[in-house]
Amino acid sequence: MKVRILVRLKPGVLDPQGRAVHHSLEGLGFEGVEDVRIGRMIELDVADNTSDEALDTMCQKLLANMVIEDYSIEKLENA
């Protein structure tokens, strides 16, 4: 089974990389972009019987920094 995990900074946590991208977009003439937040996507190929609890534990222990990041887990059907 394929699983996609999206990790992003919690609201209120400063995002210097996002600010740099926002500034660059403005410099390139793109208007209307109000904010940019940078995150990451992790794709896992796991056994079909991998539990939601196991996926959650993977995120909490390794894949996300729980102090400053949130995550969401998406199972990709028939991927």
PyMOL commands that set and color helices and strands:
alter all, ss='L'
color gray80, all
select helices_A, chain A and resi 16-27+52-63
alter helices_A, ss='H'
color red, helices_A
select strands_A, chain A and resi 2-9+39-45+69-76
alter strands_A, ss='S'
color yellow, strands_A
deselect
rebuild
show_as cartoon
